[in-house]
Amino acid sequence: MSVGWDDRWDPDHGRLEWIGSAADVGRSVERFDMVVIGAGPAGEKGAAQAAYFGRRVAIVERHDAVGGTTWTQTALSSKTLREAALYLTSFRGRELYGLGLELARETVLERLRARAREVVELSVATSRANIERHGIQVVRGEARLLPGPTVLVRTADGERTLAAEIVLLATGSRPSHPAAIPFEDPDVHDPDTILSLPRIPDRCVVVGGGAVGCEYASIFGALGTEVVLADRGDRLLPFMDTEISELLSAVFERHGIRVRHGAGVVSVSRRGGALEVDMDDGEHVATDAVLFAAGRVGNTEGLGLHEAGVELDERGRIRVDATYRTTARGVYAAGDVIGPPALGSVSMEQGRVAVCHAFGIPFKETVDPLPPFGVYSVPEVGMVGMTSSAAAAAGIDHEVGRAWFAQNPRARTAGHMEGLVKLVFRRDDRRLLGVHVLGEHATELIHLGQAVLHFGGTIDHFIHTTFNVPTLTDAYKYAAYDGLQRSASGSRGEGR
C-alpha cells in the first residue's frame, strides 16, 4: 500500500483520508493551510500573519491559556513585579525624600501576585481575541510531528490528525534544571515558579547574571530582601557594553545587593533544616530562598522531530536557514526553540517572516537586523547596535559620547539619577554605531537611537534636534555634544 493523501478532498468539510500503515488506514484528517505548534509570541503572530493573508490556520497548544507560558509567566510577570514593587515600597521615594511606605510583607506579596495575575490575564485575553479575530482554530493537546507534514494531536477526547502545507514549530523554551539544584525543595525556584513563593524571603541567592537574574535580584532588593547575585562570568549581562555592565554592578552594590562575579554554584542543599548554597570558590551562603536563572532549553521533547527529519544543533535547538525553514519539507521554526536572541519581540517577527517565506507573501522578508535589547532591572538597561569593544574588534576608528542622568534636569526632578546615555560612533563621519542606556526608562529611550541607526544617521541628528526640556530624551543631545568634543580634542574611545 502506498503512503500519502487520498485525492478525494472535501472542500466543504476540510477532510481527506490518509493512506498509510494498516493502523492508519481510514484515519480522518483535518486539512489546513498551516498548523502552528505553540501559541506563544512566535506562534500567535505567525498564525495571525498567515490568517490575515487568507490562509486557513490551526494552532495546537497544550496549555489552557494562549500567549505562551514563558511570555506570560516569566517575562510579563517579572516586569509587572518590578513596577508593583517600586510602587508599593516607595523605593524611589526612599532614595529621593528619605521616606518610604512600610507595608507588612504578607500584604506586599499578596498585592504583587494580584497585580501580576491581572496583567497576565489581560495579555492572555488580548492574545485570545487576536486569534479569534483572525478565525484561527485552537486545538488543545500534545502535538507530535509526522511526515507530510502532518501533526498528530493527543487531546482530552482522543486523537486528531491535522494536515497542512506548512507547519510552524514555535514551542518556546523552559528554564534549565541542572541535577545539582534540588528544584523539588519548596524554597528553590526557577523563573517560572518564583511567583509561588510563600513569602518574601529575608535572604535570597539569585544564580545567573543574565537578564532574568538581574531583574529578579533588583526586584527582591527593592522589597528589602538581602540578595546575593552569583554568576560564573566576570561581569553581568555579558552581551551588553562592558562599561554599562560594570556600572550596573556598582548600582546593585549601592542598593545593598552583593554581586559575586566568577562564582559558580556547585550545589544547593539542606543542612540542619537550613538552605545553603555552595560556591565553587569554597564559600557557603546560608539563605532562605534560591532562584536559579541560568539558562534555558528548547521545548523539543516529544515532538517527533527526528522521525520527521527536523535536525537539532549540538545544544538541542532546531536548525533553520535564513528563511526559518528547517531540514524537513514544509516545516518552519521560530522563537526560543531556535535559540538566541530569545526575545519576545524578535520571536514575533521571526514568526511573521517565516510565514511570509513559507507562502511567498511579499510582506516581510527579513527580521530587523538591529533589534533593541532591554533588561527590566532596577535601573533598566537598553542597547542597540555595536558596543565599544565590538567596534574596536572590527577595527573601526570610533569614539564615544556620554550624558549622565545625574546632570539631566528631568532625571534629577524624578530622582532617577543613576546611569547614562552612551553613544558609540565612527570618528571620521560621526555615523552612529550603537547606543547604550543605563537608567530608568532605558528600554523606552533606546528606540530613538534605534531609529537613527536604521536610517544611517550621525550624532549630528541629536545635536540639531530640539527636544522638550526637561526630558530624559534630551540626554541624547548632550551625549552627542560630549562625543563631538572628545572627537575634536583627539581623545580615543576606551574600547570598553
C-alpha positions in Angstrom: 0.0 0.0 0.0 1.4 3.4 -0.9 1.7 6.1 1.7 0.2 9.5 1.1 -3.0 11.6 0.9 -6.1 10.3 -1.0 -7.0 12.8 -3.8 -10.7 12.8 -2.7 -10.6 16.1 -0.9 -13.8 17.5 0.6 -13.5 21.3 0.4 -16.7 21.9 2.4 -15.7 19.8 5.4 -11.9 20.1 5.1 -11.3 16.4 5.5 -9.4 13.7 3.5 -8.2 10.2 4.1 -4.6 9.2 5.0 -3.4 6.1 3.2 -0.5 4.6 5.3 0.1 1.7 7.6 -2.7 -0.7 8.5 -3.2 1.1 11.7 -3.6 4.4 9.9 -5.9 3.4 7.1 -9.1 5.4 7.2 -7.9 7.9 9.7 -10.0 11.1 9.4 -7.7 14.0 8.8 -8.4 17.7 9.1 -6.8 19.9 6.5 -5.3 23.4 7.0 -3.0 25.6 5.0 -0.8 25.9 8.1 -0.6 24.3 11.5 1.3 26.1 14.3 2.6 24.2 17.3 2.8 26.6 20.2 0.7 29.7 20.9 3.5 31.9 22.3 4.7 35.2 20.7 6.2 33.5 17.6 3.3 31.1 17.1 0.5 33.6 17.7 1.9 36.3 15.4 2.9 33.8 12.7 -0.6 32.3 12.7 -2.2 35.8 12.6 0.1 36.8 9.7 -1.0 33.7 7.7 -4.7 34.1 8.5 -4.6 37.8 7.6 -3.5 36.8 4.1 -6.3 34.3 3.7 -4.8 31.1 4.9 -6.7 28.5 7.0 -4.7 28.1 10.2 -4.8 26.0 13.3 -2.8 26.4 16.5 -2.0 23.5 18.7 -1.4 24.5 22.3 -1.0 22.1 25.3 -1.8 24.7 27.9 -5.2 26.2 28.8 -4.1 29.8 28.1 -2.7 31.1 24.8 0.1 33.6 24.8 3.0 31.3 25.8 4.0 30.3 29.3 7.4 31.9 29.1 6.0 35.2 27.8 3.2 35.4 30.4 4.6 33.7 33.5 8.3 34.8 33.2 8.5 37.9 31.0 5.3 39.8 31.8 5.3 38.7 35.5 8.8 40.0 36.2 8.1 43.3 34.5 4.8 43.7 36.5 6.5 42.7 39.7 9.1 45.3 39.1 6.6 48.2 38.7 4.4 46.9 41.6 7.4 46.5 43.9 8.7 50.0 43.2 5.2 51.5 43.7 4.2 49.5 46.8 7.5 50.1 48.6 8.1 53.7 47.5 11.6 52.6 46.5 12.4 55.8 44.7 10.8 57.9 47.5 13.2 56.3 50.0 16.1 57.5 47.8 14.8 60.9 47.0 12.9 62.0 50.1 14.1 59.6 52.7 10.5 58.4 53.1 9.0 55.1 52.3 5.8 53.1 52.7 6.1 50.4 55.2 3.7 47.5 54.5 3.6 44.1 56.0 5.5 41.7 53.8 2.5 39.4 53.5 0.4 42.3 52.2 3.1 43.3 49.7 3.3 39.8 48.4 -0.4 39.4 48.1 -0.7 42.6 46.1 2.3 41.8 43.9 0.7 38.5 43.0 -2.7 40.1 42.4 -1.2 42.7 40.1 0.9 40.1 38.2 -2.3 38.0 37.7 -4.2 41.0 36.3 -1.5 41.8 33.7 -1.1 38.2 32.7 -4.8 37.7 32.3 -5.1 40.8 30.2 -2.3 39.6 28.0 -3.9 36.2 27.6 -7.2 37.8 26.8 -5.6 40.0 24.2 -3.9 37.0 22.5 -7.1 35.0 22.5 -9.0 38.0 21.0 -6.4 38.3 18.2 -6.6 34.6 17.4 -10.4 34.7 17.3 -10.5 37.8 15.2 -8.4 36.1 12.6 -10.6 33.0 12.6 -7.8 30.7 13.8 -8.8 27.4 15.2 -7.2 26.4 18.6 -6.6 22.7 19.3 -5.8 21.8 22.9 -3.5 18.9 23.3 0.0 17.5 22.9 1.4 17.7 19.4 3.6 15.3 17.5 5.0 16.0 14.1 4.5 13.3 11.4 5.9 13.3 7.8 3.7 15.0 5.4 3.8 17.5 7.1 1.1 16.2 9.5 0.5 16.9 13.2 -1.0 14.3 15.5 -2.6 15.8 18.5 -3.5 13.9 21.6 -6.5 15.7 23.2 -8.6 15.1 26.2 -11.1 13.4 23.9 -8.7 11.2 21.9 -6.6 12.0 18.9 -6.9 14.4 16.0 -4.8 14.5 12.8 -4.1 17.8 11.2 -2.5 18.0 7.7 -1.1 21.2 6.3 1.0 22.6 3.5 3.1 24.3 6.2 3.9 23.6 9.9 5.4 26.2 12.1 7.2 25.0 15.2 7.0 27.6 18.0 7.1 25.6 21.2 9.4 28.0 23.1 11.7 27.2 25.9 11.8 26.4 29.6 14.3 27.0 32.5 17.3 24.8 32.7 17.3 22.4 35.6 20.8 21.1 36.4 21.0 18.0 38.5 22.9 19.8 41.3 19.9 22.1 42.0 17.1 20.5 44.1 14.1 22.1 42.5 11.9 19.8 44.5 12.7 21.9 47.5 9.9 24.3 48.2 12.3 27.2 48.6 14.3 26.6 45.4 12.7 28.2 42.3 13.2 28.8 38.6 11.8 31.9 36.8 8.6 30.0 36.0 7.8 29.1 39.6 9.1 32.1 41.5 5.6 33.6 41.9 4.7 30.6 44.1 7.0 31.9 46.9 5.0 31.5 50.1 6.6 34.7 51.5 9.1 37.4 50.6 12.3 36.0 51.9 14.7 37.8 54.2 17.6 36.3 52.2 17.8 35.1 48.7 20.5 33.8 46.4 19.9 34.5 42.7 22.0 32.3 40.4 22.7 33.8 37.0 23.8 37.3 35.9 21.7 37.4 32.7 18.6 39.5 32.1 16.2 37.5 34.3 18.7 37.1 37.1 19.4 40.8 37.2 15.7 41.7 37.1 14.7 39.5 40.0 17.8 40.3 42.1 17.0 44.0 41.9 13.2 43.4 42.5 14.0 41.4 45.6 16.4 44.1 46.7 13.7 46.8 46.3 11.5 44.6 48.5 14.1 44.7 51.3 15.5 41.2 50.8 19.2 40.6 51.4 20.3 39.4 48.0 23.4 37.6 46.8 23.6 37.6 42.9 26.0 34.9 41.9 27.3 34.5 38.3 30.0 32.3 36.8 31.1 35.1 34.4 33.3 38.0 35.0 30.5 40.6 34.6 26.8 40.8 34.5 24.9 40.9 31.1 27.9 39.8 29.0 26.1 40.7 25.8 25.9 44.4 26.9 28.5 47.1 26.7 31.3 46.4 29.3 31.0 49.9 30.9 27.3 49.5 31.3 27.7 46.1 32.9 30.2 47.4 35.4 28.1 50.4 36.2 25.0 48.2 36.8 27.1 46.0 39.2 28.1 49.2 41.1 24.5 50.3 41.3 23.4 47.0 42.6 26.1 47.1 45.3 24.9 50.6 46.3 21.4 49.2 46.6 22.6 46.5 49.0 22.9 43.6 46.6 26.0 41.6 46.9 27.3 40.7 43.4 29.6 37.7 43.2 31.4 37.6 39.8 33.2 34.4 38.8 31.2 32.4 41.3 29.7 29.2 40.0 27.2 27.3 42.1 28.3 23.7 42.9 25.3 22.6 44.9 22.3 23.7 46.9 21.3 21.6 50.0 19.6 21.5 53.3 21.9 21.4 56.4 20.2 21.2 59.7 17.0 22.3 58.1 18.6 25.5 56.7 19.2 26.1 52.9 22.8 26.6 51.9 24.4 27.4 48.6 28.0 26.1 47.9 30.1 28.2 45.6 33.0 26.7 43.6 35.4 29.1 45.4 34.6 27.4 48.7 32.1 30.0 50.0 29.0 28.7 51.7 26.0 31.1 51.6 23.1 30.5 54.0 19.8 31.7 52.5 16.0 31.4 52.8 15.4 31.0 49.1 17.2 30.3 45.8 16.3 31.5 42.3 18.1 29.6 39.6 18.0 31.7 36.5 21.0 30.5 34.5 20.0 29.2 31.1 17.0 27.8 29.2 16.4 24.8 26.9 14.2 24.5 23.9 10.9 22.6 24.2 11.6 19.9 21.6 10.9 16.6 23.5 8.0 14.5 22.4 7.6 16.4 19.1 8.9 13.5 16.9 11.4 15.8 15.3 13.9 13.1 14.4 11.4 10.9 12.7 10.0 13.9 10.8 13.5 14.8 9.6 13.9 18.0 11.6 17.6 18.4 12.7 18.7 19.9 16.0 22.1 21.5 16.7 24.5 20.4 19.3 22.6 22.4 22.0 19.3 20.9 21.2 18.0 23.9 19.2 16.1 23.4 15.9 18.3 24.2 12.9 16.8 26.8 10.5 18.1 28.7 7.5 17.7 32.4 6.8 14.0 31.9 6.0 13.4 29.9 9.2 12.9 26.7 7.2 14.0 23.5 9.0 15.6 20.5 7.3 12.1 18.9 6.8 10.0 19.8 3.9 7.2 22.3 4.7 8.3 22.7 8.3 9.5 26.0 9.7 10.5 27.1 13.2 10.7 30.4 15.1 11.2 31.8 18.6 13.1 30.5 21.6 13.1 27.0 20.2 15.7 28.0 17.6 18.0 29.8 20.1 19.2 33.3 20.7 18.3 36.1 20.9 15.2 34.6 22.5 13.4 37.9 22.8 9.6 38.0 22.7 9.8 41.0 20.3 12.2 39.2 17.9 10.3 35.9 18.2 7.1 37.7 16.9 9.0 39.0 13.9 10.6 35.6 13.2 7.1 34.0 13.2 5.8 36.6 10.7 8.9 36.4 8.4 8.8 32.6 8.4 5.1 32.6 7.3 5.8 35.2 4.6 8.6 33.0 3.2 6.6 29.8 3.5 3.7 31.1 1.5 5.6 33.5 -0.7 3.8 36.5 0.8 5.6 39.7 -0.3 5.3 41.5 3.0 8.1 40.8 5.5 11.3 39.3 4.1 13.7 39.7 7.0 13.8 40.3 10.7 15.1 43.6 11.9 18.9 43.4 11.9 19.1 46.0 14.7 16.7 44.8 17.4 16.8 46.6 20.7 17.7 44.7 23.9 16.0 45.6 27.1 16.7 44.4 30.7 14.0 45.4 33.2 16.2 45.6 36.2 16.3 48.5 38.7 17.6 50.5 37.0 16.8 49.4 33.4 19.3 48.7 30.7 18.9 49.1 27.0 21.1 48.6 24.0 21.0 48.6 20.2 23.8 48.3 17.7 27.6 47.9 18.4 29.3 48.1 21.7 32.7 49.9 22.0 34.6 46.7 22.3 32.8 45.3 19.2 33.7 48.5 17.2 37.4 48.1 18.3 37.4 44.4 17.4 36.1 45.3 14.0 39.0 47.8 13.5 36.7 50.8 13.4 38.2 54.1 14.5 35.5 55.1 16.8 34.6 57.5 19.7 32.0 57.6 22.4 29.9 60.3 23.9 28.2 60.2 27.3 25.5 62.1 29.1 25.0 61.2 32.8 21.5 61.3 34.2 22.9 63.0 37.3 23.2 66.1 35.2 19.8 65.8 33.5 17.1 68.1 35.0 14.2 65.6 34.4 16.2 62.8 36.0 17.1 64.9 39.0 13.4 66.0 39.4 12.2 62.4 39.4 15.1 61.1 41.4 16.3 58.8 38.6 19.9 60.0 38.6 21.7 56.7 38.1 23.2 55.8 34.8 23.8 57.5 31.4 23.2 57.5 27.7 26.3 56.4 25.8 26.7 56.8 22.1 29.3 54.8 20.0 30.1 56.4 16.7 32.6 56.4 13.8 35.2 59.1 14.2 35.6 60.2 10.6 32.0 60.9 9.6 30.3 60.7 13.1 28.0 57.9 11.9 26.2 56.3 14.8 27.2 52.7 15.5 25.5 51.8 18.8 23.5 53.2 21.7 23.6 52.1 25.3 21.4 53.3 28.1 21.5 52.6 31.9 18.7 54.2 33.9 15.0 54.4 34.4 13.0 54.1 31.1 16.1 52.9 29.3 14.0 50.3 27.5 11.9 53.2 26.0 14.8 55.6 25.4 16.7 53.1 23.4 14.2 53.3 20.5 15.3 56.8 19.5 18.8 55.6 19.0 17.5 52.6 17.1 15.6 54.8 14.7 18.7 56.9 13.9 20.7 53.7 13.4 18.1 52.5 10.9 18.5 55.5 8.6 22.3 55.5 8.9 22.3 58.8 10.8 25.1 60.6 12.6 25.3 62.0 16.1 24.6 65.4 14.5 21.0 64.3 14.3 20.8 64.6 18.1 22.6 67.9 18.1 20.3 69.6 15.6 17.1 68.1 17.0 15.1 70.1 19.5 13.9 68.0 22.5 11.4 69.0 25.1 13.1 70.3 28.3 13.2 68.8 30.8 13.1 65.3 29.4 15.3 62.2 29.7 15.5 62.1 25.9 17.4 65.4 26.0 20.4 63.4 27.3 20.9 62.2 23.7 21.8 65.8 22.7 24.4 66.2 25.5 25.9 62.7 24.8 26.3 63.8 21.2 28.0 67.1 22.3 30.3 65.2 24.6 31.2 62.8 21.7 31.8 65.8 19.4 34.1 67.4 21.9 36.0 64.3 22.6 36.5 63.6 18.9 37.7 67.2 18.3 40.1 67.0 21.1 41.7 63.9 19.7 40.8 61.6 22.6 40.2 58.0 21.8 37.4 55.7 22.7 38.5 53.5 25.6 37.4 50.3 23.8 35.2 49.1 26.6 
